Amino acid sequence: MEKDLKDKIEIVQGDITKMEVDAIINAANTSLLGGGGVDGAIHRAAGPELLAETKTIGGCPTGEARVTNGYQLPAKWVIHTVGPIWSGGYGDKDELLANCYINSFKAALEISAITVAFPSISTGVYRFPLERAVNIALRETKFFLQNNQSIKKVIFVCFGSDVYKKYQEVFNEVFNQETH
């Protein structure tokens, strides 16, 4: 079982807008109208139709997810999720970040996605501590895959070598622990 789970997860360094998967996850802001980092890159690559569609959605609260078409992206769908802004870590930041993964996986199931690609949610301008965020991402992914067989591949697309190395390091820790 554990080996099968590990085989369903891939960690790459690259550009999420180039991923040929059913759905990419966008680390969006609450307006869903584009922004910096991954969000801006996805909006630019998808083309103006993405902004037109996100304007009809009416935003997205932190921890939740919304789905749009992928337009000019190789991915058919974009699942937009809003990660928490760290701001010193007060409140339920860990739970909100976990909800980003939980709700993105739920959205992926609703659109029958088999392959999904995630960025490192909240670790850029939102300043969530990288190791803490990666632990949450991989823990929630492991839990989801243990309890659901329909998604066959989860790819973590890391922007930059530091993020890539941290994902690899934490992956080995999370997936070499005993499964509860």
N, CA, C and O atoms as a DFTB+ gen file, in Angstrom:
720 C
 N C O
     1  1       0.836      -1.211       0.000
     2  2       0.000       0.000       0.000
     3  2       0.866       1.254       0.000
     4  3       0.659       2.158      -0.809
     5  1       1.836       1.304       0.910
     6  2       2.679       2.500       1.049
     7  2       3.446       2.794      -0.235
     8  3       3.548       3.946      -0.655
     9  1       3.987       1.743      -0.858
    10  2       4.736       1.939      -2.104
    11  2       3.810       2.473      -3.195
    12  3       4.187       3.371      -3.948
    13  1       2.604       1.924      -3.278
    14  2       1.637       2.402      -4.266
    15  2       1.354       3.888      -4.081
    16  3       1.274       4.634      -5.058
    17  1       1.203       4.318      -2.833
    18  2       0.961       5.732      -2.555
    19  2       2.128       6.583      -3.025
    20  3       1.939       7.610      -3.677
    21  1       3.323       6.154      -2.691
    22  2       4.521       6.905      -3.078
    23  2       4.618       7.039      -4.593
    24  3       5.061       8.069      -5.102
    25  1       4.204       6.001      -5.311
    26  2       4.267       6.031      -6.774
    27  2       3.251       6.989      -7.387
    28  3       3.394       7.389      -8.543
    29  1       2.244       7.354      -6.633
    30  2       1.222       8.286      -7.145
    31  2       1.635       9.741      -6.988
    32  3       0.949      10.637      -7.479
    33  1       2.755       9.984      -6.306
    34  2       3.199      11.360      -6.056
    35  2       4.519      11.608      -6.766
    36  3       5.448      10.803      -6.709
    37  1       4.566      12.747      -7.433
    38  2       5.782      13.147      -8.120
    39  2       6.120      14.573      -7.685
    40  3       5.233      15.409      -7.518
    41  1       7.397      14.833      -7.508
    42  2       7.861      16.172      -7.136
    43  2       8.787      16.640      -8.245
    44  3       9.791      15.993      -8.545
    45  1       8.445      17.763      -8.848
    46  2       9.255      18.289      -9.948
    47  2       9.557      19.761      -9.696
    48  3       8.848      20.445      -8.959
    49  1      10.614      20.219     -10.320
    50  2      10.916      21.646     -10.301
    51  2      10.540      22.174     -11.673
    52  3      10.997      21.647     -12.687
    53  1       9.707      23.214     -11.715
    54  2       9.299      23.708     -13.016
    55  2       8.181      24.720     -12.957
    56  3       7.979      25.406     -11.954
    57  1       7.458      24.794     -14.067
    58  2       6.407      25.789     -14.297
    59  2       5.062      25.073     -14.342
    60  3       4.807      24.282     -15.250
    61  1       4.210      25.346     -13.372
    62  2       2.915      24.671     -13.290
    63  2       2.033      24.944     -14.511
    64  3       1.170      24.133     -14.847
    65  1       2.245      26.072     -15.169
    66  2       1.412      26.396     -16.337
    67  2       1.716      25.500     -17.530
    68  3       0.973      25.511     -18.511
    69  1       2.782      24.734     -17.465
    70  2       3.169      23.838     -18.572
    71  2       2.771      22.380     -18.306
    72  3       3.012      21.505     -19.138
    73  1       2.168      22.129     -17.156
    74  2       1.863      20.745     -16.769
    75  2       0.693      20.180     -17.580
    76  3      -0.372      20.787     -17.685
    77  1       0.932      19.002     -18.146
    78  2      -0.106      18.315     -18.918
    79  2      -0.832      17.341     -17.995
    80  3      -0.560      16.141     -17.978
    81  1      -1.761      17.900     -17.233
    82  2      -2.567      17.149     -16.268
    83  2      -4.026      17.554     -16.462
    84  3      -4.327      18.496     -17.195
    85  1      -4.923      16.833     -15.800
    86  2      -6.338      17.198     -15.899
    87  2      -6.613      18.545     -15.245
    88  3      -7.360      19.365     -15.781
    89  1      -6.000      18.769     -14.076
    90  2      -6.254      20.012     -13.339
    91  2      -4.979      20.503     -12.676
    92  3      -4.211      19.721     -12.115
    93  1      -4.769      21.811     -12.749
    94  2      -3.709      22.421     -11.945
    95  2      -4.391      23.210     -10.835
    96  3      -5.494      23.731     -11.002
    97  1      -3.715      23.283      -9.711
    98  2      -4.231      24.046      -8.587
    99  2      -3.563      25.407      -8.606
   100  3      -2.344      25.514      -8.745
   101  1      -4.369      26.441      -8.466
   102  2      -3.881      27.812      -8.440
   103  2      -3.897      28.312      -7.005
   104  3      -4.928      28.265      -6.335
   105  1      -2.758      28.789      -6.538
   106  2      -2.680      29.457      -5.238
   107  2      -3.179      30.883      -5.463
   108  3      -2.400      31.796      -5.735
   109  1      -4.475      31.049      -5.345
   110  2      -5.149      32.288      -5.711
   111  2      -5.298      33.236      -4.521
   112  3      -5.009      32.876      -3.380
   113  1      -5.750      34.438      -4.809
   114  2      -6.176      35.340      -3.739
   115  2      -7.702      35.291      -3.674
   116  3      -8.340      34.692      -4.540
   117  1      -8.282      35.909      -2.666
   118  2      -9.724      35.773      -2.439
   119  2     -10.580      36.344      -3.572
   120  3     -11.732      35.941      -3.732
   121  1     -10.037      37.273      -4.359
   122  2     -10.823      37.852      -5.458
   123  2     -10.905      36.917      -6.662
   124  3     -11.835      37.017      -7.463
   125  1      -9.933      36.004      -6.793
   126  2      -9.776      35.109      -7.945
   127  2      -9.493      35.860      -9.244
   128  3      -9.621      35.288     -10.326
   129  1      -9.114      37.121      -9.150
   130  2      -8.944      37.941     -10.351
   131  2      -7.492      38.066     -10.794
   132  3      -7.146      38.985     -11.536
   133  1      -6.646      37.150     -10.347
   134  2      -5.235      37.196     -10.727
   135  2      -4.439      37.975      -9.707
   136  3      -5.001      38.672      -8.862
   137  1      -3.145      37.856      -9.790
   138  2      -2.271      38.541      -8.843
   139  2      -0.836      38.255      -9.211
   140  3      -0.494      38.181     -10.391
   141  1       0.011      38.092      -8.202
   142  2       1.418      37.812      -8.453
   143  2       1.699      36.328      -8.404
   144  3       0.784      35.519      -8.255
   145  1       2.946      35.975      -8.527
   146  2       3.396      34.596      -8.373
   147  2       2.673      33.618      -9.275
   148  3       2.416      33.907     -10.443
   149  1       2.345      32.452      -8.721
   150  2       1.665      31.386      -9.453
   151  2       0.348      31.891     -10.035
   152  3       0.023      31.603     -11.187
   153  1      -0.399      32.633      -9.250
   154  2      -1.705      33.137      -9.664
   155  2      -1.582      33.970     -10.947
   156  3      -2.314      33.744     -11.911
   157  1      -0.667      34.918     -10.953
   158  2      -0.475      35.761     -12.131
   159  2      -0.001      34.960     -13.335
   160  3      -0.446      35.191     -14.459
   161  1       0.910      34.011     -13.091
   162  2       1.429      33.173     -14.181
   163  2       0.311      32.343     -14.809
   164  3       0.245      32.216     -16.032
   165  1      -0.563      31.779     -13.984
   166  2      -1.674      30.971     -14.491
   167  2      -2.637      31.848     -15.289
   168  3      -3.079      31.458     -16.369
   169  1      -2.957      33.006     -14.774
   170  2      -3.859      33.913     -15.509
   171  2      -3.259      34.319     -16.849
   172  3      -3.963      34.337     -17.859
   173  1      -1.968      34.644     -16.872
   174  2      -1.318      35.036     -18.137
   175  2      -1.318      33.886     -19.140
   176  3      -1.617      34.086     -20.317
   177  1      -0.982      32.682     -18.672
   178  2      -0.893      31.530     -19.571
   179  2      -2.262      31.066     -20.064
   180  3      -2.386      30.598     -21.195
   181  1      -3.276      31.191     -19.234
   182  2      -4.619      30.729     -19.604
   183  2      -5.299      31.671     -20.593
   184  3      -6.150      31.245     -21.373
   185  1      -4.928      32.942     -20.562
   186  2      -5.534      33.917     -21.449
   187  2      -6.683      34.664     -20.787
   188  3      -7.083      34.334     -19.671
   189  1      -7.209      35.662     -21.472
   190  2      -8.224      36.552     -20.884
   191  2      -9.544      35.873     -20.532
   192  3     -10.314      36.400     -19.729
   193  1      -9.811      34.715     -21.119
   194  2     -11.055      34.004     -20.804
   195  2     -11.098      33.575     -19.341
   196  3     -12.169      33.523     -18.736
   197  1      -9.930      33.267     -18.774
   198  2      -9.893      32.857     -17.366
   199  2     -10.354      33.999     -16.471
   200  3     -11.168      33.790     -15.572
   201  1      -9.850      35.188     -16.702
   202  2     -10.281      36.339     -15.909
   203  2     -11.777      36.580     -16.094
   204  3     -12.485      36.867     -15.128
   205  1     -12.252      36.467     -17.313
   206  2     -13.689      36.658     -17.564
   207  2     -14.510      35.658     -16.755
   208  3     -15.538      36.023     -16.184
   209  1     -14.064      34.389     -16.698
   210  2     -14.815      33.389     -15.930
   211  2     -14.705      33.639     -14.429
   212  3     -15.702      33.533     -13.715
   213  1     -13.506      33.970     -13.937
   214  2     -13.364      34.168     -12.494
   215  2     -14.172      35.370     -12.019
   216  3     -14.597      35.409     -10.864
   217  1     -14.388      36.344     -12.888
   218  2     -15.222      37.501     -12.511
   219  2     -16.656      37.083     -12.218
   220  3     -17.351      37.767     -11.466
   221  1     -17.111      35.980     -12.791
   222  2     -18.489      35.527     -12.575
   223  2     -18.648      34.708     -11.296
   224  3     -19.771      34.435     -10.873
   225  1     -17.526      34.312     -10.672
   226  2     -17.587      33.417      -9.513
   227  2     -17.866      34.165      -8.214
   228  3     -18.554      33.648      -7.334
   229  1     -17.338      35.373      -8.093
   230  2     -17.586      36.147      -6.881
   231  2     -16.605      35.873      -5.759
   232  3     -16.933      36.066      -4.588
   233  1     -15.403      35.425      -6.100
   234  2     -14.370      35.239      -5.083
   235  2     -14.400      33.866      -4.445
   236  3     -15.201      32.999      -4.794
   237  1     -13.487      33.705      -3.489
   238  2     -13.334      32.420      -2.809
   239  2     -12.725      32.669      -1.434
   240  3     -11.660      33.279      -1.340
   241  1     -13.374      32.213      -0.367
   242  2     -12.810      32.380       0.969
   243  2     -11.548      31.530       1.173
   244  3     -11.365      30.516       0.500
   245  1     -10.705      31.936       2.079
   246  2      -9.488      31.205       2.424
   247  2      -9.833      29.771       2.827
   248  3     -10.744      29.534       3.620
   249  1      -9.087      28.827       2.266
   250  2      -9.278      27.414       2.577
   251  2     -10.257      26.694       1.669
   252  3     -10.321      25.465       1.685
   253  1     -11.016      27.429       0.882
   254  2     -11.983      26.809      -0.023
   255  2     -11.403      26.721      -1.427
   256  3     -10.280      27.165      -1.667
   257  1     -12.163      26.151      -2.353
   258  2     -11.689      25.979      -3.727
   259  2     -12.828      26.223      -4.710
   260  3     -13.993      25.957      -4.414
   261  1     -12.470      26.735      -5.883
   262  2     -13.413      26.963      -6.974
   263  2     -12.773      26.457      -8.263
   264  3     -11.552      26.498      -8.407
   265  1     -13.592      25.981      -9.197
   266  2     -13.092      25.400     -10.436
   267  2     -13.447      26.273     -11.633
   268  3     -14.554      26.802     -11.731
   269  1     -12.481      26.412     -12.544
   270  2     -12.729      27.064     -13.833
   271  2     -12.127      26.194     -14.928
   272  3     -11.409      25.231     -14.657
   273  1     -12.430      26.548     -16.150
   274  2     -11.787      25.923     -17.300
   275  2     -10.325      26.347     -17.350
   276  3      -9.940      27.339     -16.730
   277  1      -9.514      25.598     -18.085
   278  2      -8.097      25.897     -18.222
   279  2      -7.768      26.788     -19.414
   280  3      -6.678      27.354     -19.487
   281  1      -8.702      26.913     -20.341
   282  2      -8.532      27.751     -21.538
   283  2      -7.252      27.418     -22.288
   284  3      -7.144      26.312     -22.818
   285  1      -6.287      28.308     -22.360
   286  2      -5.087      28.077     -23.177
   287  2      -4.000      27.269     -22.453
   288  3      -2.921      27.058     -23.006
   289  1      -4.270      26.829     -21.252
   290  2      -3.331      25.974     -20.512
   291  2      -3.415      24.541     -21.044
   292  3      -4.445      24.158     -21.598
   293  1      -2.358      23.743     -20.889
   294  2      -2.456      22.318     -21.233
   295  2      -3.470      21.593     -20.334
   296  3      -4.076      20.610     -20.760
   297  1      -3.657      22.064     -19.111
   298  2      -4.626      21.464     -18.180
   299  2      -6.044      21.864     -18.585
   300  3      -6.291      23.003     -18.981
   301  1      -6.958      20.925     -18.481
   302  2      -8.355      21.194     -18.830
   303  2      -9.022      22.112     -17.797
   304  3      -9.879      22.927     -18.137
   305  1      -8.615      21.963     -16.539
   306  2      -9.247      22.686     -15.433
   307  2      -8.209      23.430     -14.596
   308  3      -7.037      23.056     -14.537
   309  1      -8.684      24.498     -13.951
   310  2      -7.909      25.165     -12.908
   311  2      -8.749      25.113     -11.642
   312  3      -9.900      25.548     -11.632
   313  1      -8.170      24.583     -10.585
   314  2      -8.824      24.591      -9.274
   315  2      -8.147      25.702      -8.479
   316  3      -6.964      25.615      -8.152
   317  1      -8.906      26.738      -8.176
   318  2      -8.369      27.891      -7.457
   319  2      -8.611      27.681      -5.971
   320  3      -9.739      27.424      -5.552
   321  1      -7.559      27.790      -5.178
   322  2      -7.708      27.700      -3.721
   323  2      -6.947      28.864      -3.098
   324  3      -5.921      29.304      -3.617
   325  1      -7.461      29.344      -1.993
   326  2      -6.876      30.518      -1.342
   327  2      -6.215      30.090      -0.046
   328  3      -6.879      29.709       0.918
   329  1      -4.891      30.161      -0.045
   330  2      -4.133      29.804       1.140
   331  2      -4.129      30.942       2.150
   332  3      -4.393      32.094       1.803
   333  1      -3.830      30.612       3.397
   334  2      -3.780      31.637       4.445
   335  2      -2.510      32.486       4.350
   336  3      -1.448      32.003       3.957
   337  1      -2.645      33.738       4.713
   338  2      -1.497      34.627       4.861
   339  2      -0.931      34.360       6.252
   340  3      -1.675      34.383       7.232
   341  1       0.374      34.107       6.352
   342  2       0.981      33.679       7.605
   343  2       0.805      34.706       8.718
   344  3       0.288      34.356       9.779
   345  1       1.204      35.930       8.525
   346  2       1.039      37.010       9.515
   347  2       1.365      36.584      10.942
   348  3       0.599      36.853      11.866
   349  1       2.496      35.923      11.117
   350  2       2.889      35.512      12.462
   351  2       2.292      34.198      12.911
   352  3       2.612      33.714      13.997
   353  1       1.434      33.612      12.103
   354  2       0.886      32.297      12.418
   355  2      -0.263      32.293      13.403
   356  3      -0.625      31.237      13.922
   357  1      -0.847      33.454      13.673
   358  2      -1.955      33.510      14.629
   359  2      -3.203      32.887      14.028
   360  3      -3.419      32.934      12.817
   361  1      -4.015      32.308      14.889
   362  2      -5.279      31.728      14.438
   363  2      -5.084      30.316      13.912
   364  3      -4.170      29.599      14.319
   365  1      -5.962      29.939      13.005
   366  2      -6.014      28.552      12.526
   367  2      -5.349      28.388      11.167
   368  3      -5.918      27.773      10.265
   369  1      -4.144      28.937      11.016
   370  2      -3.432      28.927       9.727
   371  2      -3.183      27.505       9.219
   372  3      -3.390      27.234       8.037
   373  1      -2.744      26.596      10.091
   374  2      -2.475      25.219       9.661
   375  2      -3.747      24.562       9.133
   376  3      -3.724      23.905       8.092
   377  1      -4.850      24.739       9.847
   378  2      -6.114      24.145       9.431
   379  2      -6.592      24.742       8.107
   380  3      -7.099      24.023       7.246
   381  1      -6.433      26.043       7.949
   382  2      -6.841      26.683       6.697
   383  2      -6.014      26.160       5.527
   384  3      -6.551      25.916       4.447
   385  1      -4.716      25.988       5.736
   386  2      -3.880      25.456       4.657
   387  2      -4.267      24.010       4.354
   388  3      -4.352      23.627       3.187
   389  1      -4.498      23.214       5.374
   390  2      -4.942      21.831       5.158
   391  2      -6.242      21.814       4.354
   392  3      -6.415      20.980       3.466
   393  1      -7.145      22.728       4.667
   394  2      -8.415      22.808       3.933
   395  2      -8.208      23.117       2.452
   396  3      -8.997      22.677       1.616
   397  1      -7.159      23.867       2.117
   398  2      -6.857      24.135       0.705
   399  2      -6.643      22.821      -0.041
   400  3      -7.146      22.644      -1.151
   401  1      -5.904      21.909       0.564
   402  2      -5.638      20.618      -0.077
   403  2      -6.888      19.741      -0.065
   404  3      -7.232      19.139      -1.082
   405  1      -7.560      19.665       1.069
   406  2      -8.778      18.856       1.186
   407  2      -9.812      19.306       0.158
   408  3     -10.377      18.482      -0.562
   409  1     -10.060      20.617       0.090
   410  2     -11.086      21.127      -0.821
   411  2     -10.648      21.075      -2.282
   412  3     -11.490      20.936      -3.169
   413  1      -9.357      21.183      -2.544
   414  2      -8.866      21.025      -3.923
   415  2      -9.059      19.583      -4.386
   416  3      -9.457      19.344      -5.527
   417  1      -8.778      18.622      -3.504
   418  2      -9.012      17.220      -3.861
   419  2     -10.502      16.948      -4.079
   420  3     -10.866      16.225      -5.007
   421  1     -11.369      17.520      -3.232
   422  2     -12.817      17.348      -3.419
   423  2     -13.242      17.907      -4.770
   424  3     -14.026      17.284      -5.486
   425  1     -12.725      19.082      -5.118
   426  2     -13.059      19.700      -6.411
   427  2     -12.554      18.824      -7.556
   428  3     -13.239      18.671      -8.567
   429  1     -11.366      18.254      -7.404
   430  2     -10.814      17.374      -8.440
   431  2     -11.719      16.160      -8.659
   432  3     -11.931      15.733      -9.794
   433  1     -12.246      15.615      -7.578
   434  2     -13.166      14.486      -7.697
   435  2     -14.436      14.893      -8.433
   436  3     -14.944      14.139      -9.263
   437  1     -14.950      16.083      -8.130
   438  2     -16.189      16.559      -8.753
   439  2     -16.053      16.718     -10.262
   440  3     -17.034      16.555     -10.988
   441  1     -14.853      17.033     -10.746
   442  2     -14.647      17.199     -12.193
   443  2     -14.015      15.949     -12.812
   444  3     -13.630      15.954     -13.981
   445  1     -13.912      14.888     -12.021
   446  2     -13.353      13.602     -12.461
   447  2     -11.905      13.707     -12.935
   448  3     -11.496      13.004     -13.859
   449  1     -11.144      14.577     -12.307
   450  2      -9.722      14.685     -12.634
   451  2      -8.999      13.439     -12.140
   452  3      -9.273      12.943     -11.047
   453  1      -8.093      12.948     -12.939
   454  2      -7.296      11.779     -12.567
   455  2      -5.876      12.200     -12.221
   456  3      -5.206      11.553     -11.416
   457  1      -5.419      13.291     -12.837
   458  2      -4.086      13.824     -12.566
   459  2      -4.204      15.286     -12.168
   460  3      -4.911      16.059     -12.814
   461  1      -3.505      15.663     -11.096
   462  2      -3.540      17.047     -10.611
   463  2      -2.130      17.519     -10.276
   464  3      -1.263      16.728      -9.905
   465  1      -1.920      18.826     -10.415
   466  2      -0.626      19.415     -10.072
   467  2      -0.845      20.574      -9.113
   468  3      -1.674      21.452      -9.351
   469  1      -0.088      20.557      -8.029
   470  2      -0.161      21.588      -6.992
   471  2       1.102      22.443      -6.993
   472  3       2.199      21.935      -7.226
   473  1       0.947      23.742      -6.732
   474  2       2.112      24.557      -6.396
   475  2       2.333      24.455      -4.885
   476  3       1.614      23.728      -4.198
   477  1       3.303      25.165      -4.382
   478  2       3.525      25.232      -2.939
   479  2       2.649      26.372      -2.400
   480  3       3.055      27.534      -2.416
   481  1       1.469      26.034      -1.932
   482  2       0.454      27.020      -1.534
   483  2       0.888      27.797      -0.295
   484  3       1.320      27.217       0.701
   485  1       0.765      29.102      -0.377
   486  2       0.999      30.053       0.726
   487  2       2.460      30.271       1.102
   488  3       2.733      31.009       2.049
   489  1       3.413      29.657       0.393
   490  2       4.810      29.789       0.814
   491  2       5.546      30.937       0.128
   492  3       6.698      31.218       0.458
   493  1       4.897      31.596      -0.814
   494  2       5.526      32.733      -1.494
   495  2       5.239      34.015      -0.729
   496  3       5.670      34.176       0.413
   497  1       4.508      34.927      -1.368
   498  2       4.232      36.223      -0.744
   499  2       3.383      36.097       0.526
   500  3       3.358      37.021       1.338
   501  1       2.686      34.966       0.710
   502  2       1.890      34.780       1.928
   503  2       2.748      34.315       3.101
   504  3       2.264      34.251       4.231
   505  1       4.015      33.989       2.847
   506  2       5.051      33.747       3.851
   507  2       4.787      32.623       4.857
   508  3       5.311      32.662       5.971
   509  1       3.988      31.630       4.484
   510  2       3.808      30.467       5.352
   511  2       5.163      29.762       5.429
   512  3       5.797      29.564       4.392
   513  1       5.628      29.376       6.622
   514  2       6.930      28.707       6.715
   515  2       6.979      27.462       5.824
   516  3       6.100      26.603       5.899
   517  1       7.999      27.374       4.993
   518  2       8.077      26.354       3.952
   519  2       7.960      24.931       4.496
   520  3       7.119      24.164       4.027
   521  1       8.777      24.568       5.466
   522  2       8.745      23.184       5.948
   523  2       7.388      22.834       6.545
   524  3       6.876      21.733       6.341
   525  1       6.817      23.764       7.272
   526  2       5.496      23.543       7.878
   527  2       4.433      23.340       6.791
   528  3       3.596      22.444       6.891
   529  1       4.479      24.183       5.755
   530  2       3.507      24.089       4.661
   531  2       3.662      22.780       3.887
   532  3       2.668      22.150       3.525
   533  1       4.899      22.376       3.636
   534  2       5.158      21.147       2.883
   535  2       4.679      19.939       3.690
   536  3       4.114      19.006       3.119
   537  1       4.895      19.940       4.990
   538  2       4.385      18.865       5.845
   539  2       2.872      18.743       5.737
   540  3       2.341      17.641       5.605
   541  1       2.184      19.868       5.792
   542  2       0.716      19.866       5.686
   543  2       0.299      19.351       4.314
   544  3      -0.600      18.516       4.218
   545  1       0.937      19.836       3.255
   546  2       0.597      19.427       1.893
   547  2       0.746      17.918       1.717
   548  3      -0.150      17.253       1.197
   549  1       1.872      17.391       2.151
   550  2       2.132      15.967       1.945
   551  2       1.300      15.092       2.873
   552  3       0.870      14.007       2.481
   553  1       1.072      15.549       4.089
   554  2       0.220      14.791       5.022
   555  2      -1.204      14.679       4.474
   556  3      -1.792      13.598       4.483
   557  1      -1.755      15.801       3.996
   558  2      -3.125      15.780       3.466
   559  2      -3.215      14.962       2.184
   560  3      -4.213      14.283       1.942
   561  1      -2.172      15.029       1.366
   562  2      -2.156      14.244       0.128
   563  2      -2.096      12.753       0.447
   564  3      -2.817      11.957      -0.154
   565  1      -1.242      12.381       1.386
   566  2      -1.137      10.980       1.789
   567  2      -2.477      10.478       2.324
   568  3      -2.925       9.391       1.961
   569  1      -3.112      11.269       3.186
   570  2      -4.405      10.872       3.753
   571  2      -5.443      10.704       2.644
   572  3      -6.195       9.729       2.634
   573  1      -5.482      11.653       1.714
   574  2      -6.447      11.577       0.620
   575  2      -6.219      10.314      -0.212
   576  3      -7.164       9.579      -0.498
   577  1      -4.990      10.068      -0.592
   578  2      -4.696       8.920      -1.453
   579  2      -4.942       7.586      -0.750
   580  3      -5.269       6.592      -1.398
   581  1      -4.785       7.563       0.571
   582  2      -5.073       6.341       1.328
   583  2      -6.565       6.031       1.317
   584  3      -6.968       4.877       1.461
   585  1      -7.377       7.061       1.146
   586  2      -8.827       6.908       1.264
   587  2      -9.572       7.090      -0.056
   588  3     -10.803       7.070      -0.072
   589  1      -8.855       7.266      -1.152
   590  2      -9.500       7.503      -2.432
   591  2      -8.603       6.989      -3.546
   592  3      -7.413       7.301      -3.600
   593  1      -9.181       6.208      -4.421
   594  2      -8.394       5.586      -5.493
   595  2      -8.512       6.294      -6.842
   596  3      -7.786       5.942      -7.771
   597  1      -9.393       7.269      -6.981
   598  2      -9.675       7.802      -8.318
   599  2      -8.588       8.715      -8.876
   600  3      -8.422       8.786     -10.094
   601  1      -7.854       9.403      -8.033
   602  2      -6.762      10.236      -8.541
   603  2      -5.511       9.366      -8.616
   604  3      -5.078       8.768      -7.630
   605  1      -4.954       9.319      -9.811
   606  2      -3.834       8.402     -10.078
   607  2      -2.469       9.067      -9.933
   608  3      -1.472       8.383      -9.702
   609  1      -2.411      10.402     -10.066
   610  2      -1.114      11.088      -9.990
   611  2      -1.299      12.484      -9.398
   612  3      -2.147      13.257      -9.845
   613  1      -0.491      12.789      -8.387
   614  2      -0.440      14.114      -7.782
   615  2       0.986      14.616      -7.975
   616  3       1.943      13.995      -7.513
   617  1       1.113      15.732      -8.655
   618  2       2.432      16.296      -8.924
   619  2       2.568      17.600      -8.143
   620  3       1.710      18.478      -8.223
   621  1       3.653      17.711      -7.390
   622  2       3.971      18.961      -6.719
   623  2       4.997      19.673      -7.589
   624  3       6.112      19.188      -7.782
   625  1       4.606      20.819      -8.105
   626  2       5.462      21.580      -9.009
   627  2       6.109      22.704      -8.211
   628  3       5.447      23.647      -7.778
   629  1       7.395      22.581      -8.032
   630  2       8.146      23.507      -7.182
   631  2       8.818      24.575      -8.024
   632  3       9.487      24.281      -9.014
   633  1       8.629      25.808      -7.616
   634  2       9.285      26.923      -8.278
   635  2      10.551      27.221      -7.483
   636  3      10.488      27.805      -6.401
   637  1      11.675      26.828      -8.013
   638  2      12.943      27.076      -7.326
   639  2      13.486      25.847      -6.642
   640  3      12.736      24.978      -6.199
   641  1      14.813      25.785      -6.561
   642  2      15.480      24.596      -6.022
   643  2      15.294      24.444      -4.517
   644  3      15.268      23.316      -4.027
   645  1      15.165      25.531      -3.769
   646  2      14.973      25.415      -2.321
   647  2      13.655      24.714      -2.004
   648  3      13.599      23.838      -1.141
   649  1      12.606      25.106      -2.702
   650  2      11.292      24.495      -2.489
   651  2      11.330      23.023      -2.919
   652  3      10.801      22.153      -2.227
   653  1      11.953      22.758      -4.056
   654  2      12.079      21.392      -4.563
   655  2      12.795      20.491      -3.552
   656  3      12.333      19.389      -3.259
   657  1      13.908      20.964      -3.032
   658  2      14.681      20.178      -2.055
   659  2      13.871      19.931      -0.784
   660  3      13.919      18.838      -0.220
   661  1      13.135      20.933      -0.336
   662  2      12.327      20.779       0.884
   663  2      11.219      19.744       0.668
   664  3      10.962      18.921       1.546
   665  1      10.563      19.781      -0.496
   666  2       9.528      18.780      -0.790
   667  2      10.116      17.377      -0.792
   668  3       9.509      16.455      -0.247
   669  1      11.280      17.201      -1.393
   670  2      11.905      15.877      -1.417
   671  2      12.247      15.398      -0.002
   672  3      12.009      14.241       0.343
   673  1      12.795      16.281       0.795
   674  2      13.192      15.948       2.165
   675  2      11.971      15.544       3.000
   676  3      11.983      14.503       3.657
   677  1      10.930      16.361       2.972
   678  2       9.737      16.097       3.775
   679  2       8.982      14.876       3.242
   680  3       8.410      14.110       4.018
   681  1       8.981      14.695       1.922
   682  2       8.345      13.517       1.330
   683  2       8.928      12.244       1.935
   684  3       8.190      11.339       2.325
   685  1      10.248      12.180       2.010
   686  2      10.898      10.997       2.574
   687  2      10.527      10.799       4.039
   688  3      10.374       9.663       4.489
   689  1      10.383      11.888       4.786
   690  2       9.969      11.771       6.199
   691  2       8.527      11.301       6.315
   692  3       8.240      10.367       7.064
   693  1       7.624      11.930       5.590
   694  2       6.188      11.626       5.693
   695  2       5.892      10.213       5.215
   696  3       5.099       9.502       5.833
   697  1       6.517       9.803       4.130
   698  2       6.186       8.499       3.560
   699  2       7.026       7.352       4.117
   700  3       6.830       6.201       3.728
   701  1       7.938       7.646       5.002
   702  2       8.662       6.567       5.663
   703  2       8.164       6.366       7.100
   704  3       8.675       5.515       7.828
   705  1       7.162       7.161       7.499
   706  2       6.536       6.980       8.806
   707  2       5.539       5.850       8.720
   708  3       5.061       5.509       7.638
   709  1       5.228       5.275       9.856
   710  2       4.204       4.242       9.894
   711  2       2.849       4.859       9.550
   712  3       2.525       5.964       9.986
   713  1       2.084       4.140       8.777
   714  2       0.733       4.587       8.420
   715  2      -0.222       4.194       9.546
   716  3      -0.215       3.064      10.034
   717  1      -1.036       5.163       9.937
   718  2      -1.977       4.899      11.052
   719  2      -3.242       4.270      10.555
   720  3      -4.139       3.981      11.346
